[in-house]
Amino acid sequence: MKKSLLLLAGLALATTAANAQDITPANPKTEVEVRDNGTVKTTTKTGKTNVGAALDNTKDAAGNVAGKTGSAIKRGAKKTGSVVKKGAKKTTRVVKRGAYKTSNAAKEGTSKLEEKTE
């Protein structure tokens, strides 16, 4: 059972990889052009050369890498921003709490001094 599943998975992977490749068509296209003087010019186009197909594939791959890099940088910036924001909130709370405690202590101290002076 395991061997058959592995065989099927390997076959599926191989066919997917083969279908994903950009294969240039081998069917030639013939164009016929009739000139003003009555002569006929016939041109045959067979599609991209191997070098042209390789350049296109390289360009697509570079675009994919650039897109993935950009999204990773954006995601990292968002994470960093949220961490900084959370830290700022914590700092603000601590500062407010410290100021509140200090003002309460000052009020208690002045009220004690007033009681002693009276």
C-alpha positions as MATLAB code, in Angstrom:
seq = 'MKKSLLLLAGLALATTAANAQDITPANPKTEVEVRDNGTVKTTTKTGKTNVGAALDNTKDAAGNVAGKTGSAIKRGAKKTGSVVKKGAKKTTRVVKRGAYKTSNAAKEGTSKLEEKTE';
ca = [
       0.000    0.000    0.000;
       2.779    2.415    0.948;
       4.734    1.632   -2.185;
       1.740    2.239   -4.410;
       1.021    5.571   -2.703;
       4.646    6.632   -3.087;
       4.588    5.581   -6.716;
       1.405    7.570   -7.360;
       2.778   10.609   -5.554;
       6.026   10.443   -7.519;
       4.137   10.082  -10.779;
       1.873   13.024   -9.939;
       4.880   15.166   -9.056;
       6.691   14.245  -12.239;
       3.697   14.996  -14.457;
       3.023   18.289  -12.659;
       6.626   19.384  -13.099;
       6.583   18.412  -16.759;
       3.346   20.296  -17.387;
       4.562   23.388  -15.549;
       7.446   23.910  -17.955;
       6.990   26.509  -20.648;
       7.278   24.482  -23.825;
       7.444   26.458  -27.049;
       5.169   25.189  -29.799;
       6.813   23.199  -32.579;
       4.089   24.057  -35.080;
       5.556   26.487  -37.596;
       3.495   29.454  -38.738;
       3.734   30.430  -42.384;
       3.047   33.978  -43.511;
       2.636   34.874  -47.180;
       3.137   38.470  -48.301;
       2.341   39.623  -51.837;
       4.468   42.589  -52.867;
       3.468   45.468  -55.127;
       5.421   44.101  -58.068;
       3.595   40.737  -57.926;
       6.268   38.653  -56.237;
       5.431   36.545  -53.218;
       7.460   36.442  -50.017;
       6.908   33.458  -47.701;
       8.218   33.518  -44.109;
       8.041   30.692  -41.604;
       8.106   31.297  -37.861;
       8.727   28.388  -35.520;
       8.322   30.217  -32.194;
      10.901   31.077  -29.577;
      14.416   29.764  -29.725;
      15.841   27.900  -26.758;
      17.736   31.009  -25.704;
      14.596   33.163  -25.914;
      12.585   30.685  -23.853;
      15.377   30.494  -21.257;
      15.486   34.292  -20.998;
      11.731   34.462  -20.473;
      11.870   31.775  -17.779;
      14.723   33.562  -16.018;
      12.846   36.863  -16.116;
       9.723   35.231  -14.649;
      11.739   33.549  -11.908;
      13.433   36.836  -11.002;
      10.046   38.535  -10.814;
       8.739   35.822   -8.511;
      11.743   36.131   -6.200;
      11.399   39.916   -6.085;
       7.709   39.637   -5.233;
       8.351   37.149   -2.446;
      11.150   39.290   -1.026;
       8.969   42.382   -1.054;
       6.139   40.628    0.765;
       8.544   39.229    3.365;
       9.944   42.706    4.031;
       6.438   44.125    4.329;
       5.407   41.376    6.754;
       8.527   41.974    8.873;
       7.878   45.694    8.973;
       4.319   45.093   10.144;
       5.531   42.774   12.909;
       8.179   45.254   14.025;
       5.664   48.088   14.017;
       3.206   46.151   16.150;
       5.926   45.218   18.653;
       7.046   48.852   18.913;
       3.449   49.978   19.363;
       2.861   47.416   22.105;
       6.061   48.478   23.884;
       5.059   52.133   23.698;
       1.674   51.335   25.239;
       3.330   49.439   28.091;
       5.769   52.281   28.717;
       2.960   54.823   28.728;
       1.008   52.784   31.280;
       4.037   52.407   33.543;
       4.836   56.119   33.371;
       1.230   57.070   34.147;
       1.090   54.633   37.051;
       4.377   55.964   38.441;
       3.219   59.555   38.139;
      -0.053   58.680   39.872;
       1.780   56.980   42.744;
       4.181   59.896   43.073;
       1.379   62.456   43.178;
      -0.514   60.399   45.764;
       2.613   60.139   47.889;
       3.157   63.873   47.611;
      -0.463   64.558   48.633;
      -0.169   62.250   51.625;
       3.130   63.865   52.649;
       1.713   67.380   52.487;
      -1.394   66.373   54.407;
       0.763   64.826   57.157;
       2.897   67.954   57.334;
      -0.222   70.110   57.589;
      -1.511   67.953   60.437;
       1.767   68.304   62.304;
       1.891   72.054   61.905;
      -1.622   72.538   63.209;
];
